[in-house]
Amino acid sequence: MAANTFLKPEVIANASVGLLERELVLSNLVWTNHGLDFTGAKNDTVSLRIPARTAARTLAWRANRDATDGSGDVVLDNLAEDSISVSLDTDVYSAVPVTDEEMTLDITDFGSQILDPQVRAVAAYLDNKVASMITGATYVSPITYTVGTDDTTSPDILSKITGARKQLNTNDVPQENRTLLVGANFEERLLNAGNLLDVSQSGSDGALREATIGRLRGFTVVVSNAIDPDDAYAFVPSAFILATRAPVIPQGATFGASASHAGYAMRWIRDYDASKLRDRSIVNAYAGTRVVLDQDVPGIPDITKTLKRAVKLTPAGA
């Protein structure tokens, strides 16, 4: 294996220049790890309960309870709860060897030079996994918009966002925590269209605050390079599930710790390989994703299920 490449400390200033990497924000937008316990779960799978829904009925006022036509009888409706399963199916890791020579002569800050790039790599993989779940889902009625002649504006983009809101409203999706996740080109067209409410002083933390460009039509608008630049997705967190677990720290490891980065739980272990005279730094996490589908007809089991909590917006002809 080729050795790591580190700049000698005497030829660089004691400062670093940030890498050109996208912000990792997707874990903050989806449903994550709320009470999911995979311990002892068969096939590393747990089921989440989706509450039953039913509709109220009316009884004729002062109805004759003894009427032979049944007009005075109460109609009983059965409740049928639904469930959705989520499985841990991915073990993502970053493993880096560090020789004695590198530790002695090259590395001045193990955290920033070794551990930070590893943690970032694992988090980026998980961010991509969430992006693949969102972009790979099957959307019942995608909304198409018209691209302007100069490719920077779209004359009907605001009305199409209103259409996405209508779809969610029609599907009885909660008004709270609605997100409009947009690609870079969609963001430009949206900014040119105007009407965004500035939320730069919002209470969101870190990368999510920087990626949030405003409020519009009841959505918090967030930009990400993890999706197609021309597309946008309107959804609530419960439309997409992300489960992550930090593996147990083995007793044989010299050092181990569990932590999170960009909202992703992960484990770091470090030990020494005496046969190779080098340290080993390993960061890894278990993860699984699932798109939430709802029944088309509430209360009837085994009926067709579709994605009702999210809407896709894409250019016409794409």
C-alpha positions, 0 to 999 in steps of 0.5 A: 500500500502506498504511504500517505502524503503529508506536507512537512510542517516546516513548509506550511503555515499553521492554518488550513484552507477549507476543501471545496466540498458541498454542505451535508444537510440532508440528515436534518431534513428527513426522519432519523432514528426516533426510537428505532431499536435494532437490538435483537431485531430479526434480519436487522429490521424494525417496524414502525407503526402508522396509525389507523385512520377513519372517517366520522359518520352522522346519525339521523337526528332523533332517529327511531332506534327501532326502525326496521330499515336500519336508519337508527342503527350505528354503523361500526367501522374497523380500524386497520393500522399500517406499518413500515419496515426499516432495515440496517443494510449498509456498513460504511467505513473509512480505514487509514493506516499511519506508520511510525515514521508518519506519526513521528515526522509528518503529522502534527495534528491527528484530528485534523489531518487523519480523523476529520477527513475520515469522518467527512468521508463517511458522512458524505457517503450517508448524505449521498445515500439519503439523496439517492433515496429521495431522487430514486423514489417513485412520485405519483404526479411529478410537477413540471415547470417551464424553463425560461429562454435564458435558462435562468428564469422560469415564468411559472416556477412560483405557481408550480411550487404552489401546486406542490403545496396543493398536492401535499394539502390534498394528501392531508400532509401536515403543514409543519416542517415542510421543506423544498429541497432544490438543486443549484439551477432551480435555486437560481431560477427561484431567486430570480423569481423573487418573493422569498422571505429571508430566514438568514437569522433563523435558529438552524445550526451550521450547514443547514442554516447556510444552505437555507435560502428562505421561506416560500409558500409554507416551505423552508427552501434548502439548496443541495448539490446532492440532487439534480441541479434542475429538480426540487422536492417538496416534502415533510421529514416523515416522507423519508426515513434514515436509520444510523447506528454507531457500532459497538466499541470492541474491547480489544481496541486501544481506543474507541469513541462514538460520536456524530457528524452532520447528524450521522452517528458513527464509531471511531476506533484506533489500534496498533498493528505491531506486525506492520509498525503502524496505527490503524484509524477506522471510522464506520457506521451502520445505515438504512433508508426507507421511503414512506408509502401510505394507503390510497384508501385509509383503513383498508389493508392491503390496498395500493400504497403510494408516496403521498408525503413528497412531491417532485418538481422537474423541468418539462421534457426532462 
